[in-house]
Every structure is written in C-alpha cells, then in structure tokens.
Amino acid sequence: MLGRVRPAGSRATRPAEPDEYVYLFVREQIAKPNLGQDSDRWMGLLLTIFLTVLAWNLMGVIPFIQFPVSAHIAFPLVLALTVYGIKLYLGVRHHGLRGYLRGIVHLEGLPGWAYALYAPMVLAAMFIAGGLRGSH
C-alpha cells in the first residue's frame, strides 16, 4: 500500500492509512458480497476498476480539471467490454461452453417445450444487452 509499512509481526487492529480504508471498502462492500471466498483473488482487478471509475467521476466535478472522461463513450466502452470478456472467458473455462449456456437458460420446473421460446430470449439478453443473470 502507499502508506507507512508496519513492523514485521505486528498485527493491525484498525486501518492506519486512507488507502487501507479504500481497500477495505472494496473488499468488504463489493468483493465479498458478490464473490465470497474468491474475493481476495480478484481484489487487484476490482480495486483498479473502482479507483479508475472514482478518478473519472472526480475529474468531471472538480473545478479547473473538469474533463468528464466517462462522457466520452470510448473509455467506459473499453472498460465494460474488458470486464464482460473476462466474465465470458472465465464462465466458459470453469463450466465449459455447454455448462455455461445451460447455467444461463436453465429454470427449475420449466417444461421442455418452453425452452424453445425462453432460451433464445435469455441468450439474446445475455449476449446483446449484457444480461443480469450469470452462470453460478
């Protein structure tokens, strides 16, 4: 982290520097509720995205800087496509293509004939609009 370094073997009882508050916020409020046990594995990416978006938003409201980065479609588009690509890659790698797609469209109790109507709509929503449901 950016602040001072604690002596080896000492235990922290509370965050000592402002950057630790940011790290703990991202870990406890964003990562753990959404990723559970895998949260520490993805902290580098999540912290980078959080701080990038925070800086973009601050640049849009601070006087004399006022360059609203997120108003230019290329910046958020690249960020969103990168995260979406990572999500797709990891979902297919973890479940396989068939398992990933089944996890998206499978509903308990839905009759087989209804999948012909339901599956194309859900897949279109997932791959065109980003979708809200993921494969877990």
Secondary structure, DSSP 8 states (H G I E B T S, - for coil): --S----TT---SS--SHHHHHHHHIIIIIIHHHHGGGGGGGHHHHHHHHHHHHHHHHHHHSTTT---GGGSTHHHHHHHHHHHHHHHHHHHHHHHHHHHHHHHH--TT--GGGHHHHHHHHHHHHHTS--S----
